[in-house]
Amino acid sequence: MKKKLLIAILLFVCCIQCVKVCAQDPHFSQYFSSPMTVNPALTGKDIADWRVLTNFRSQWWGSSETAPFTTTALSLEKAFHMGTNEKSSFGIGVSLLSDASNAGILKNNFFTLGAAYNIALDGKGDEQLGLGLEAGYTNRLIDADKLEFQSQLGSMGFQRTPSGDPINILSNHYFDMNVGVHYSKNFAASHWGYRLGVSVFHVSTPRESVYNSTAYNINRRYSLQAGLVFKQANGNELNLSSVNDNQGSNNVLTIGALYKFRVSNYDNGIQNFNLGIWDRFDDSFYPYIGLEGRNWLAGFTYDVINETNKALNSVQSIEFSLGWHFNSRKKTDSRSANIVIY
């Protein structure tokens, strides 16, 4: 068992180091509560029937000098089980994400429809391979009334109408596509498993602009995910997780660990008390605390930002997440509905 554990950890480290990562897209500290923004192949995966997930993030919370970035996401997914013993699944989902910055001057709204097929490669469903596709529509809005330019400051005081730097395109929209592959393997007898995923966002590299004379293409975001899970006989569980994102010249690498303490085996009430710690290198580290029932999960993180602490008086970011599985079937599904840490 110790040899297998060592090999698994080495594989995990190799996966997280093989890509320098980065992201311009909105991202969450609790990315496992927003799977459709991580990998389209995770749509509808590891749920019995329906799943609702929501995240709220306030970046640079508490700053008196900088207006916070706020990001809100809501997703709804449905799984259809099929194949031998219904171990394979076809999932569909819809995701809404709103990202506002600079006190609402700039807003990006993302609407995504996704579908994924996760096929069981063995009779028990312990080994699965998934492929997912997403089609998206994005709307970008700029509130020009809240903009202030240097040209507005003159000898006559502050002028409400700027004399220069006009923004031609206050609203823009585009269609997009994302794709992802995900592989998972559980060793039931040894009580451990691993997960690997690769996804590409903005496959069509849509064009953006705020001026009629210039435009640019949005860079593709390449994401690599890796995870390990170790389960104990008493119900406790250790999860190691990493997400690597690369988009243009931006690089983000996030590595963390979460431990689930089993406090109850009853279907009603709290089953697990979760504690974790993540490090988003060159950006922030953040502790995580969560409560989990058989079919729900609530989490809270408090990001301590590294690079901006000096300039922004040690402001931090906070994030809340809530997930809920529910079953529309007349029969009770025997699958565990606990949310998986990817």
GIKAHU-V751125 format. One record per residue. PHI is phi in degrees with one decimal (NA if undefined). Layout:
phi:PHI
phi:PHI
This chain:
phi:NA
phi:-65.4
phi:-65.7
phi:-64.1
phi:-63.8
phi:-63.4
phi:-62.6
phi:-63.2
phi:-66.3
phi:-63.0
phi:-61.9
phi:-62.9
phi:-64.4
phi:-61.6
phi:-65.0
phi:-78.8
phi:-96.4
phi:-76.9
phi:-137.2
phi:-81.0
phi:-113.9
phi:-169.6
phi:-160.1
phi:-102.9
phi:-63.5
phi:-57.5
phi:-139.7
phi:-114.2
phi:-65.4
phi:-92.6
phi:-64.3
phi:-69.2
phi:-95.6
phi:-140.1
phi:-62.7
phi:-68.9
phi:-90.4
phi:-100.4
phi:-156.3
phi:-57.1
phi:-69.2
phi:-86.5
phi:-61.8
phi:73.8
phi:-83.3
phi:62.7
phi:-127.4
phi:-77.1
phi:-147.7
phi:-119.2
phi:-142.8
phi:-119.0
phi:-132.0
phi:-143.4
phi:-132.3
phi:-135.4
phi:-128.8
phi:-118.5
phi:-93.4
phi:58.2
phi:-62.5
phi:91.6
phi:-80.9
phi:-91.8
phi:-105.9
phi:-129.4
phi:-67.7
phi:-72.9
phi:-85.1
phi:-125.2
phi:-130.7
phi:-129.1
phi:-133.3
phi:-143.9
phi:-136.5
phi:-131.9
phi:-129.7
phi:-133.8
phi:-114.7
phi:-114.1
phi:-91.7
phi:-151.8
phi:80.9
phi:-61.3
phi:57.5
phi:55.4
phi:-86.0
phi:-84.1
phi:-148.4
phi:-116.0
phi:-116.3
phi:-126.2
phi:-160.5
phi:-130.7
phi:-130.9
phi:-120.5
phi:-135.7
phi:-123.9
phi:-126.2
phi:-122.2
phi:-136.9
phi:52.8
phi:58.5
phi:89.8
phi:-63.6
phi:-116.3
phi:-131.1
phi:-121.6
phi:-116.9
phi:-114.5
phi:-119.7
phi:-130.9
phi:-111.8
phi:-133.8
phi:-146.0
phi:-146.2
phi:-121.2
phi:-111.6
phi:-97.0
phi:-77.3
phi:-90.8
phi:-140.0
phi:-68.9
phi:-93.4
phi:80.1
phi:-75.5
phi:-121.9
phi:-135.9
phi:-127.5
phi:-124.3
phi:-130.8
phi:-133.8
phi:-130.9
phi:-134.3
phi:-113.5
phi:-129.3
phi:-127.5
phi:-121.5
phi:-123.6
phi:-111.5
phi:-125.7
phi:-122.3
phi:-92.0
phi:-65.6
phi:-65.2
phi:-95.0
phi:-81.2
phi:-129.9
phi:-121.4
phi:-61.3
phi:-65.9
phi:-80.2
phi:-99.3
phi:-143.2
phi:-66.7
phi:-93.9
phi:94.2
phi:-84.1
phi:-97.9
phi:-70.3
phi:-100.0
phi:-68.3
phi:-93.3
phi:-149.1
phi:54.4
phi:-70.7
phi:-96.4
phi:-79.7
phi:-114.5
phi:-83.4
phi:-133.5
phi:-142.9
phi:-145.9
phi:-157.3
phi:-103.3
phi:-148.5
phi:-145.9
phi:-128.5
phi:-143.5
phi:-156.4
phi:-128.3
phi:-141.7
phi:-127.0
phi:-136.5
phi:-141.8
phi:-114.3
phi:-103.6
phi:-58.8
phi:-66.9
phi:-97.6
phi:62.6
phi:-150.1
phi:-165.7
phi:-142.0
phi:-140.2
phi:-134.5
phi:-146.6
phi:-134.7
phi:-143.7
phi:-130.1
phi:-111.3
phi:61.0
phi:-57.4
phi:-83.4
phi:40.6
phi:-63.1
phi:-96.3
phi:-128.8
phi:-169.9
phi:-118.6
phi:-125.1
phi:-66.7
phi:-87.2
phi:-135.6
phi:-155.6
phi:-143.1
phi:-93.1
phi:-71.7
phi:-67.5
phi:-65.1
phi:-107.9
phi:-103.1
phi:-126.0
phi:-123.0
phi:-118.4
phi:-146.0
phi:-153.4
phi:-129.9
phi:-133.2
phi:-127.4
phi:-107.3
phi:-107.9
phi:-63.8
phi:-82.1
phi:97.2
phi:-68.4
phi:-151.6
phi:-110.8
phi:-120.4
phi:-109.8
phi:-145.6
phi:-146.1
phi:-132.0
phi:-115.4
phi:-124.3
phi:-132.0
phi:-145.4
phi:60.3
phi:-95.4
phi:-91.3
phi:-130.0
phi:-136.8
phi:-124.3
phi:-121.1
phi:-131.4
phi:-160.0
phi:-139.8
phi:-135.4
phi:-119.4
phi:-99.0
phi:-95.6
phi:-76.3
phi:-111.5
phi:-159.9
phi:-108.2
phi:-76.4
phi:-66.2
phi:-94.6
phi:93.4
phi:-82.0
phi:-101.1
phi:-128.2
phi:-111.0
phi:-110.0
phi:-129.0
phi:-151.9
phi:-145.3
phi:-128.6
phi:-128.2
phi:-98.3
phi:-58.1
phi:63.2
phi:-135.7
phi:-165.6
phi:-124.9
phi:-152.0
phi:-81.0
phi:-131.1
phi:-133.8
phi:-147.7
phi:-121.2
phi:-136.3
phi:-107.0
phi:-62.8
phi:-134.2
phi:-151.5
phi:-149.0
phi:-123.7
phi:-136.8
phi:-142.1
phi:-128.9
phi:-131.5
phi:-82.3
phi:-103.3
phi:-81.7
phi:-80.0
phi:-68.4
phi:-93.0
phi:-59.8
phi:-66.3
phi:-82.8
phi:-118.2
phi:55.6
phi:57.4
phi:-75.3
phi:-126.2
phi:-125.1
phi:-121.7
phi:-148.8
phi:-118.2
phi:-141.1
phi:-147.6
phi:-128.8
phi:-145.5
phi:-98.0
phi:-140.5
phi:-118.6
phi:-96.4
phi:-77.9
phi:-72.0
phi:-91.3
phi:-79.4
phi:-76.8
phi:-80.8
phi:-68.4
phi:-69.9
phi:-101.2
phi:-60.6
phi:-73.1
phi:-89.6
phi:-87.9
phi:-86.2
